[in-house]
Amino acid sequence: MSSSTALRRSLRHSLQISLLGLLVLLSACGSLPRNPVPPRLSTAAAVPGMPDIRARAGLPSAAMEADLAASFKMESPNDFPASADGSVRYAHLALSGGGANGAFGAGFINGWTSSGTRPVFKIVTGVSTGALMAPFAFLGPAYDPALREFYTTTSSRDIFKLGSLLRQLLSGEALASTEPLAAIIERNVDAKFLGQIALAHGQGRRLYIGTADLDARAFVIWNMGLIASSGRPEALELFRKVMLASASIPVAFPPVYFKVEVQDEGSGEGRAEPRSYDEMHVDGGVGSRVFVNGGVYRSSVIQERGGLGAGHEDFYVIHNGQLLPVPDPVARSMSAIAIRVLDATGRVAVLGDLFRIYGHAQQFGAGFRWVTIPNDVSMTSAETFDPVQMNMLYQFGYHMAQSREPWATAPPGRQGDPATSD
């Protein structure tokens, strides 16, 4: 039996024997030890030595805005040439989640390069599988071969390994281990790679990856270039951990813990030492399936370019999945119903994110283009990460990017939408 088939069966079994969970609660078994941030201090928690590298989605962050405003003076005119009136066009790339379907996005990016129309991106964002490919897409065509290799040769055993289902239910926090995925990230993201990210950051470009902080119930956006250029000895490990966290599907894969500290006001004279805690982070897709800025900076920051002239944005969104549901009767079982509900809510979440990005583009006069896997492409496979299926999706994305006009310019359900057009 394949590892991914075993994982799916384990998920079904875990749902079917939910009564066991009740027995666990009634037993003396406790949860694994940890040191979470007290709720009242949650918003003050920061990564030691790097307080400005992240922000919670929803509200502008002064640190994120200041970093982005500073980026315009770092830009090369070769990357972002000014037009006759002094304005500059900025291309942003947003990469969605989608697991093994990221092979489509990897193929599309490489085909985009081959077409000769791929721009230099000012900002690249990613969640889940999009977080795994975002750093490579950010660095440009030189890293296309790495994307191709990962998304055409990876199998389930390269991503996760299963343990004892009963032991995990009784005393664990996930059904599988992501040690193999962590090893892949470690092999590909080394000191040299981190240096390239820092160099691109120093040239005025920005890379953001999203994770979900379960303690705070917040979507967190990490400034990956700022991590890379921090000069901190722990920067490489932190960069890898953010990538892993963003791809860690909750329940199936274990969460990733980040050490944070909070400055205690203390009592008496002098400044008290900060207190250390841990935060529990999981798949960024829990917070957003795809995002552009998450509200951590105002669009006016780019439009005004720090007083250097006008800026115009073009949003490119690659959705690593299919949007339209295919009718399929659901078995009368708890696991089948739960799996179908998760699939349906995921599709709805993507639709909401696409409309949100489109509305933002409309409001600020930005360009909007997006692609998805057409509904007539077969997505059935016995494996979660099946190299044969992934090769097919990679090739499809590659050739789609080379077509005359692969992009839709309207959100799903409207004219020009590739998910609904003939």
N, C-alpha and C positions, 0 to 999 in steps of 0.2 A: 504493500500500500504506500502511495506517495506521501511525502511529508505534508503537502498542502491539503491532500484529501484527509489525512489524519487530523490536521488542524481544524478543518471544517466539521469533521465528525465530533471532535472534542468540543467545539463551540455548541453544536447541537446537543450533545450530551449534557453540557453544563447548563443549558437552558431547560432540558427535560427533567433534570434532577434538581430543580431549584429547591425542593423540599430539603435537600441536603444542606443548602445554605442556611435554612431556618434552624436545622439541627446544630450547625456550627455556631450560630448566634446563641443558641441555648446552652452550648457546651462551654467549657472553660477556656476554649481556644481564643486567644487574643490576636489582634492585628500586629503586623510587624512594627518594631519600634521606629520612631522618627521624631524629629524636633521641628514641627511646623511653625511658621510665623504666626504670632497671635493676630487675630483678625483686626484689632484696632491699630496694629503696626504695619499691616499689609502694604499700604501705599508707600511706606517709607523704606521698604526693603530694597537693598541694592547689592550688586555683585561687588565683592571686596576689590578695591583698587580700580574699578571701572564703573563708576556710578551713572554714567551717561550713555551706556551702550544699548539701552532698551527703553521701551515705553509701552504703556497699556493703550490698546486701541480705544478710540472714541473721543478723546480729548487731545488738543494740540499739546505737544511737549516742547517746552522752551529749549531743551537740549537738542532735540531732533531738528527743530527749526533752525537753531543757530548753526548746527553742523551742515545742514543743507544749504543755508545761505552762504556759508563759507566756501562751499564747493564751487561756486561760479567763478571765483577768482583763480581756481586751480585748473580750470578746463583748458584743453588745447583746442585752438581753432581748427585743427585738422579733424578732431572728433566731432566738434559742434560748431561748424562754420556759421558766421552771421550772414544774414541776407543783406540786400542793399540798404534796407531801412534800419539795420542794426539788430533786428530781432533774430532769435535763435529757436530752431525747432528741436524738441527733445522727444526721443522715442523711449517709452517705458515698456517693459515686458513683464507680464504677470503669469505665473505658472501655477496651475491648479494641482490638487491632489488627484489620486487615481490609481495608486499602487503600480502593478505591472503595466497598466495602460500608459504609464509614462513613456513607454517605448514609442507611442505615437508622437508625443511631444519632442522626444529626442530626434526622431526621424524628420519631423517637420523643421526643427531648428537646423539640422544638417542640410536638408534640402533647400532651406532658405539661404544658407550660405552659398550653396552651389548655384542658386539662381542669380547671385550677384546683387540682390536687393536688400540683404540683411543690413540694418543700420547699426551704428554703435549705440548701445543703450545707456541712457543717463541713469535709469533706475531699473533694477531687476528684483522682483519679489517672488517668493515661493512658499508653499506649504506642503507638507507630507512628501509625496514623491516629487512634487515641484521644488521642495527644499533641497532634495538630493541633486537635482539637475541645475538649480539656479546658480550656484557658484561657477559651474563650468560654462553655462550660457553667458554669465557675466563677464568671464575672462575672454570670450570671443572664439572665433573659428579655430584657433590653435588647439582648443580643447574639445573640438567636435569628435575626434577619434575616441576619447575617453567616454563620452556620452554613448557613442555607438556600441562600444564594447560592453558597458554595463547593461544597457537595455536590450542587448541581443544575445548575451552569453550567460546571464544570471538565471539560476534556478532557485526553487524554494529553499533548498538546503543551504544556499549562499546567503539567505536572508534571515532565517530563523531555525531554531531546533526545539523540538518538543520535549517536555519532561513528563513526570508522572501527573496525570490529570487529578487523581485523588489528592495527592500531596499539595498540588497547586490550589485546589479548592479549599483545602483545610488551612493552609498556612502561607500560600503564595499571593502574588498580586497580578499574575498574568498566566496565560496558558502556555506561552512559548518564550524562549530566550532570543534576544536579538544580538547575541555575541557575534554571529557570523556577519551581520550587517555592520556592526561596530568595527569589525576587522577590515571590511571593505573600505569603509570611510577612512580608517587609519592609513591604509595603504595608499589611497588616492590623495588624501588631504595631508600633505606633509609640510615641513618648514618652507620648502621652496614654493609650494602652492600658496601657502599663507602669505609669503612675500609678494606674490603676484597679485593677490587680493588687495594687500596694503598699497601696492603701487597704483592699481586702478583707482583705489579710494583717494590717493593723493593726487590723481589726475581729474578729480571732480566728479567721479561716478559713485553710485551708491547701491549697496546690496542689502536687502531686508528679507529676513526669514521670520515666519510666524510660528509660535507655539501656543498651547493652551495651558494656562496655570490653573490647575484644578482647585487648589486651595482658595485662590482669589476669584475663581470663576471668570477669568479674564483672558482675552486674546492678547498676547504679548508680542510686540514687534522688535526684533533684535537688529541692531546696526552692525552687520557682520564686518564691513570694512573698517569700522572703528575698533572692533575687537582685534582684527588682524594688524592694524597699525598702532596698537596700544603700546607695544614694546614689552608687555608683561610676560613673564616666563610661562604663565598658565594660559596664555591666549590660544595656543594651538589646541590644547585639550578642550577649552571652552567652545571654540569654533566647532569642533567635532561633535561635542555634546549637544549643541543647539541643532545641528543637522539631524542627529539621531533622535532627539526629542520630538522634532517636528514630524518625523516619520513613524513614531511609536503609537500604533493603533491601540487605544485603551482596551483592557481586558485580554485581547490577543497578545499584545506585547507589553512588557513592563514599562512603567513611567521612568522618566529620567529626573534625577534630583540635582538641583543647583544650590550650592552653598551661597547664602546671602547673609547680610548683616544689617542691623538696625542700630542707629545711634541712640542709645538710651539717654534720656535727659538727666537721669541720675538725681542724686540728692546731695545737698551740701555744696562745698566749693569744688571748682575744677570740672573738667569735662570727663564724663564717665567713658569707659571703654565700650565700643560697640558690642552688641550681643549677636551671636551667630545662630542661624536657623537654616532650615532647608525648605525648598519649594518643590512641589510635585508638578512636572510638566509632561504633557502628552501631545499626540498628533495635532498639528496646527489646524487640520481640517475640522476639528471639534469647534474651533472658534470662527473659522471662515474657510470656505472651500477655495477661494481665490480672492486676492486683494490687491489694491493699487497703493494706497497709503494708510489705510486703516484709521484715518483721521488724526494721525500723530503730528501732522504738519498741515498748514493751510496752503491751498493751491496758489494763493497770492505770493507765496515765497518763490515759486518757480516763475509765475507770470511777471513778477517785478525783477527777478534775478539780482536781488541785492543792490538795486540801483544801477545795474549795468546795462539796462535795456529791457525790451519785452521778451518774454518766453512763451512759446506755444507748445502744448503737449500732444502727443499721439500715443494712445494706449493700445497695446497689442496683448490680447488675452489668448492663451492656449489652454483649452479645456481637455484634460486627459481622461475622456470618458464619453459616454453617450447620454443625451438628454431625454429623448422621447422614450416613454415606457413601452415595453412590449408586453401585451396581455399574456398572462400565464397563470392558470389556476393554482391556488395555494393549498397545500396539504393541510388537513385539519389537525395541526399539531402546534405546540407552543413554539418550538424552534423555527418551524417554517414561517409562522406568522411574524415572529420577532425579526428574522432575517429580511423578510419582505418589507416590514416597517422601516428598518434601517436603510434599505435601498431606496425606498420612496422618499424618506425625509432627506436623504443625501441629494437626490435629484432636485428637490424643491429648494434646498439650500443653495445649490449652484445657480439656479434660476434667479434667486434673490440677489446673489452676489453680482451676477451679470447685469441685472437691471440697475443695481446700485452704481456700478462702474459707469454704465451708459448714462444714467442720470447725472452723475458727476461730470462726465464729458460734455453733456449738453449744457449744463449750467455754466461751465467755464470755457466753452468754445473749443474743446479739445477733440482730436480725432479719436474714433473708436473702431477697432477691428478685432474680430475674434474668430476662432476656429474650434471645431469639435469633431469627434469621430462620427461620421454619418451613420444613421441607424441601420443601413443595409449591410454594414460590415459585421461579419460574424465574430462574436466575442466569447464563444463557448470554448472551454478548455478544462481538462481534468485537473490541471495544476494551477495553483495561484500564480506562480511565476514560471511560466512555460516558455522556454527559449524559442520554440517553434512559433507559438502564438505571438510572442513579442517581436520576433523577426518580421512576421507578417505586418504587424502594426507599425513597426519602424519603417518598413518599405512603403507602406501606404502613406504615412505622414511625409516621408521624403518626397514622393512623387506628387502629393497634394500641394506641397509648398512650391513646386516647380510649375504648377498649372498657371494659367493666365491670371486668374483672380481667385485665390483660395480663401480670401477673407470675406466675412459678412460684416456689414456696417450697421446693422440694426440688431436689437436684442432678440432673443428667442420668440418665435411666434409672429414676428413682423416680416415685412418684405425684405428679402436679402439674407434671411436666416438659413444657414446651411443645414440645420437640423430638420427643417421643414420644407425646403425647396425641392423641386423635382430634380 
